[in-house]
Amino acid sequence: MTPVERRVAIVGGGPAGLSAAIELRRLGVRHVTLYEREQQVGGIPRHTNHLGFGIRDLHRVMSGPRYARTLAERAARAGVDLRRGAPVFSLDDVEADAVVLATGARERPRAARLVPGDRPAGIFTTGSLQQLAMAGQRVGTRAVIVGAEHVSFSAILTLHHVGCKAVAMVTPLPRHQSYGVLKLATATVRRVPVLTGVDIAEIVGRRRVEHVVLTDGRTVECDTIVFTGCWIPDNELARTSGLAMDPTIKGPSVDGTFRTSRDGVFAIGNLVHSVAAADRCALDGKSVAADVVRSLA
């Protein structure tokens, strides 16, 4: 059987997985199946309604939802078998000659960060905030954003979109971790103070968040808290499949061609990066396709 006649399965329908599928079909692989546990493909960009996507891979500046739609449409036109609402629990359940893991990463919620205090309503991650915003639902009036990464500054725009003012951004690190131009276009324009070297010591509120106490003793009145960033690879499938794991990244260990410790299994995107932008992950997908075809030969 020639490489193009073999079957390749991709687990994860974000930019990395979609781009890998599109490139595999372009290289002539006939049977490319993509499994996505959600009902729509596109990954995190589907919920991120601001510009900045598609620059390095598509050479265009697009909003997150448009970028996700574009990749999904290209995959469908390429003949990729897109299986939505199809989670994969074991690699042994996938009938394929090669598997590409592109399960991405997720934000750590409040519980995983061990933030003490009350447990009232009004506490979100960026992902849950974005989904509510896309549904047109209001979340509160005054928000504290925890974290100062790219996604944290994006949260300022999402909050503004639903009529909630970001009153502070806090990070225990000595400076923010995003681009200066993004900080200027969001926090500076919206007059959101970025408080560095400080974290949340306690959340206070009965039914709804009332205020937070910072580690330097200051109190910030708010009714909404958004925990952003602090990403961790979505590594359950890799771990339960017995792949060798990278203790630093907490994703599967890969070599220069994205091969994992298991023959025929590759891993790409934010499953193996500390956290990379969507278009960087998409480039992983394009690159791994040629490696997969070579391995099948």
FILUM-577820 format. One line per field, with one value per residue (C-alpha): residue in one letter; residue number from 1; x, y, z. Coordinates in steps of 0.5 Angstrom, whole numbers, plus 2048, in hexadecimal, padded with zeros to 3 digits. Each point is the difference from the previous one (the first is absolute). Example, Ala and Ser with C-alpha at 12.3 -4.5 7.8 and 13.67 -1.06 7.14 Angstrom:
<sites>
type: [a, s];
seq: [1, 2];
c1: [819, 802];
c2: [7F7, 807];
c3: [810, 7FE];
</sites>
This chain:
<sites>
type: [m, t, p, v, e, r, r, v, a, i, v, g, g, g, p, a, g, l, s, a, a, i, e, l, r, r, l, g, v, r, h, v, t, l, y, e, r, e, q, q, v, g, g, i, p, r, h, t, n, h, l, g, f, g, i, r, d, l, h, r, v, m, s, g, p, r, y, a, r, t, l, a, e, r, a, a, r, a, g, v, d, l, r, r, g, a, p, v, f, s, l, d, d, v, e, a, d, a, v, v, l, a, t, g, a, r, e, r, p, r, a, a, r, l, v, p, g, d, r, p, a, g, i, f, t, t, g, s, l, q, q, l, a, m, a, g, q, r, v, g, t, r, a, v, i, v, g, a, e, h, v, s, f, s, a, i, l, t, l, h, h, v, g, c, k, a, v, a, m, v, t, p, l, p, r, h, q, s, y, g, v, l, k, l, a, t, a, t, v, r, r, v, p, v, l, t, g, v, d, i, a, e, i, v, g, r, r, r, v, e, h, v, v, l, t, d, g, r, t, v, e, c, d, t, i, v, f, t, g, c, w, i, p, d, n, e, l, a, r, t, s, g, l, a, m, d, p, t, i, k, g, p, s, v, d, g, t, f, r, t, s, r, d, g, v, f, a, i, g, n, l, v, h, s, v, a, a, a, d, r, c, a, l, d, g, k, s, v, a, a, d, v, v, r, s, l, a];
seq: [1, 2, 3, 4, 5, 6, 7, 8, 9, 10, 11, 12, 13, 14, 15, 16, 17, 18, 19, 20, 21, 22, 23, 24, 25, 26, 27, 28, 29, 30, 31, 32, 33, 34, 35, 36, 37, 38, 39, 40, 41, 42, 43, 44, 45, 46, 47, 48, 49, 50, 51, 52, 53, 54, 55, 56, 57, 58, 59, 60, 61, 62, 63, 64, 65, 66, 67, 68, 69, 70, 71, 72, 73, 74, 75, 76, 77, 78, 79, 80, 81, 82, 83, 84, 85, 86, 87, 88, 89, 90, 91, 92, 93, 94, 95, 96, 97, 98, 99, 100, 101, 102, 103, 104, 105, 106, 107, 108, 109, 110, 111, 112, 113, 114, 115, 116, 117, 118, 119, 120, 121, 122, 123, 124, 125, 126, 127, 128, 129, 130, 131, 132, 133, 134, 135, 136, 137, 138, 139, 140, 141, 142, 143, 144, 145, 146, 147, 148, 149, 150, 151, 152, 153, 154, 155, 156, 157, 158, 159, 160, 161, 162, 163, 164, 165, 166, 167, 168, 169, 170, 171, 172, 173, 174, 175, 176, 177, 178, 179, 180, 181, 182, 183, 184, 185, 186, 187, 188, 189, 190, 191, 192, 193, 194, 195, 196, 197, 198, 199, 200, 201, 202, 203, 204, 205, 206, 207, 208, 209, 210, 211, 212, 213, 214, 215, 216, 217, 218, 219, 220, 221, 222, 223, 224, 225, 226, 227, 228, 229, 230, 231, 232, 233, 234, 235, 236, 237, 238, 239, 240, 241, 242, 243, 244, 245, 246, 247, 248, 249, 250, 251, 252, 253, 254, 255, 256, 257, 258, 259, 260, 261, 262, 263, 264, 265, 266, 267, 268, 269, 270, 271, 272, 273, 274, 275, 276, 277, 278, 279, 280, 281, 282, 283, 284, 285, 286, 287, 288, 289, 290, 291, 292, 293, 294, 295, 296, 297];
c1: [800, 803, 800, 7FA, 7FC, 801, 7FB, 802, 7FC, 801, 7FD, 7FE, 7FD, 803, 805, 806, 7FB, 7FD, 806, 803, 7FA, 800, 807, 800, 7FA, 804, 806, 7FB, 7FE, 7F9, 7FE, 800, 7FC, 7FF, 7FD, 7FD, 7FD, 7FC, 7FA, 804, 807, 805, 802, 801, 800, 7F9, 7FF, 805, 7FD, 805, 806, 806, 7FF, 803, 806, 806, 7FC, 7FB, 803, 7FA, 7FD, 7FA, 7FB, 800, 7FA, 801, 807, 7FC, 7FB, 805, 804, 7FA, 7FE, 806, 800, 7FA, 801, 807, 7FC, 801, 7FC, 7FE, 7FD, 7FD, 7FD, 805, 805, 805, 802, 805, 805, 7FE, 7F9, 803, 801, 805, 807, 803, 7FC, 802, 7FE, 7FE, 7FC, 802, 800, 7FB, 801, 800, 7FA, 800, 7FF, 807, 803, 7FE, 7FE, 7FC, 7FA, 7F9, 7FD, 7FA, 7FE, 803, 807, 802, 806, 801, 7FD, 7F9, 800, 801, 7FA, 7FB, 802, 7FF, 7F9, 7FF, 7FF, 803, 805, 800, 802, 807, 806, 807, 804, 805, 806, 803, 801, 7FE, 7F9, 7FF, 801, 7FB, 7FB, 800, 7FD, 7FB, 7FE, 7FF, 7FB, 7FC, 7FF, 805, 806, 807, 802, 807, 804, 805, 806, 805, 805, 804, 7FE, 7FA, 801, 7FD, 802, 801, 7FB, 7FB, 800, 800, 7FA, 7FC, 802, 803, 7FA, 7FB, 804, 801, 805, 805, 802, 807, 803, 7F9, 7FB, 7F9, 801, 7F8, 7FA, 7FA, 7F9, 7F9, 7FC, 804, 807, 801, 807, 807, 806, 807, 806, 803, 7FA, 7FC, 7F8, 7FD, 7F8, 7FE, 7FA, 804, 806, 803, 806, 804, 806, 804, 7FF, 801, 801, 7F9, 804, 7FC, 800, 807, 801, 7FB, 803, 807, 804, 806, 7FF, 804, 800, 801, 7FA, 7FC, 7FE, 803, 808, 801, 806, 801, 7FB, 7FB, 800, 7FE, 803, 7FB, 801, 7FB, 7FE, 801, 7FF, 7FF, 7FE, 7FF, 800, 807, 802, 800, 7FA, 801, 7FB, 7FB, 804, 806, 7FC, 7FE, 807, 801, 7FA, 803, 807, 7FE, 7FC, 806, 803, 7FA, 801, 807, 7FF, 7FA, 805];
c2: [800, 807, 806, 803, 7FA, 800, 803, 805, 803, 806, 802, 807, 805, 806, 804, 7FB, 7FA, 803, 803, 7F9, 7FC, 805, 7FF, 7F9, 800, 805, 7FB, 7FB, 7FC, 7FD, 7FE, 806, 800, 805, 7FF, 806, 7FF, 806, 801, 805, 800, 807, 7FF, 806, 806, 7FE, 804, 805, 806, 805, 801, 7FC, 7F9, 7FD, 805, 7FB, 7FA, 803, 807, 804, 803, 7FD, 800, 7F9, 7FE, 802, 7FC, 7FA, 800, 801, 7FA, 7FB, 802, 7FE, 7FA, 7FE, 802, 7FC, 7FA, 7FF, 7FB, 805, 7FC, 805, 7FE, 7FA, 800, 7FB, 7FD, 7FB, 7FF, 7F9, 802, 804, 7FC, 803, 7FF, 807, 804, 808, 802, 808, 800, 807, 803, 803, 805, 7FE, 802, 803, 7F9, 7FE, 807, 7FF, 807, 800, 804, 7FF, 7FD, 804, 802, 804, 7FC, 7FE, 7FE, 803, 7FA, 801, 807, 800, 7FB, 804, 806, 7FD, 7FE, 807, 7FF, 805, 7FE, 806, 807, 800, 7FB, 7FE, 7FC, 7FB, 7FF, 805, 7FC, 801, 7FD, 804, 806, 7FD, 7FF, 808, 801, 7FA, 803, 807, 7FC, 7FE, 806, 7FE, 805, 7FD, 804, 7FC, 7FB, 7FC, 7FC, 7FD, 801, 806, 802, 7FE, 7FB, 803, 804, 808, 801, 7FC, 803, 807, 7FE, 7FD, 801, 807, 802, 7FE, 803, 7F9, 800, 7FA, 7FE, 7FC, 7FC, 7FF, 7FB, 7FE, 7FE, 800, 800, 803, 7FF, 7FD, 7FF, 804, 802, 807, 801, 7FD, 801, 800, 7FD, 807, 802, 804, 7FF, 800, 801, 7FB, 7FC, 7FC, 7FC, 7FD, 7FB, 800, 7FC, 7FC, 7FB, 7F8, 7FB, 7FC, 7FA, 7FB, 7FB, 801, 7FE, 7FA, 7FD, 800, 805, 802, 807, 806, 803, 807, 801, 7FA, 7FE, 7FA, 800, 801, 800, 805, 7FD, 800, 7F8, 7FE, 7FA, 7FB, 7FE, 804, 805, 807, 806, 808, 806, 803, 7F8, 801, 807, 804, 805, 802, 804, 7FD, 801, 7FE, 7F9, 800, 800, 7FA, 7FD, 801, 7FE, 7F9, 7FE, 7FF, 7FC, 7FC, 7FE, 7FE, 7FC, 7FC, 7FF];
c3: [800, 7FE, 805, 7FD, 800, 808, 805, 805, 806, 803, 807, 801, 7FC, 801, 7FC, 800, 7FF, 7FA, 7FD, 800, 7FD, 7FA, 7FF, 800, 7FB, 7FC, 800, 7FD, 807, 7FE, 807, 805, 806, 805, 806, 804, 807, 7FF, 7FC, 7FB, 7FE, 801, 807, 804, 7FA, 800, 806, 7FF, 7FC, 7FF, 7FB, 800, 7FD, 7F9, 7FF, 800, 7FD, 7FB, 800, 801, 806, 803, 806, 804, 7FD, 7F9, 801, 802, 7FB, 7FB, 802, 801, 7F9, 7FD, 803, 7FE, 7F9, 800, 802, 807, 804, 805, 806, 805, 807, 800, 806, 800, 806, 7FE, 7FA, 800, 7FD, 7FA, 7FA, 7FC, 7FE, 803, 805, 802, 806, 800, 807, 801, 807, 805, 806, 807, 804, 807, 803, 7FD, 802, 807, 801, 807, 802, 7FF, 7FA, 7FD, 7F9, 7FC, 7FF, 7F9, 7FB, 7FA, 7FC, 804, 7FF, 7F9, 7FF, 804, 7FC, 7F9, 803, 802, 807, 805, 806, 805, 800, 803, 7FF, 802, 7FB, 803, 7FC, 7FB, 7F9, 7F9, 802, 806, 7FC, 7FB, 806, 801, 7F9, 802, 806, 7FD, 7FA, 806, 804, 805, 802, 802, 806, 801, 7FD, 805, 7FF, 805, 7FB, 7FF, 7FA, 7FB, 7FB, 7FA, 7FA, 802, 7FA, 802, 807, 7FD, 7FC, 806, 807, 7FF, 7FB, 805, 806, 803, 806, 7FF, 807, 800, 805, 804, 800, 803, 807, 801, 7FD, 804, 7FE, 803, 7FA, 7FB, 800, 804, 800, 800, 805, 7FC, 803, 802, 804, 7FB, 7FF, 7F9, 800, 7FA, 7FE, 7FB, 800, 7FA, 800, 7FA, 7FD, 805, 7FA, 801, 7FA, 7FF, 801, 803, 7F9, 800, 807, 800, 7FA, 803, 7FC, 803, 803, 801, 807, 7FE, 7FB, 803, 7F9, 7FC, 7FF, 7F8, 7FC, 7FA, 7FC, 805, 801, 807, 804, 7FC, 7F9, 7FB, 805, 7FF, 805, 7FE, 802, 807, 802, 800, 800, 807, 7FC, 7F9, 7FC, 7FB, 7FA, 803, 801, 7F9, 7FE, 804, 7FC, 7F9, 802, 804, 7F9, 7FC, 806, 801, 7F8, 801, 806, 7FC, 7FA];
</sites>
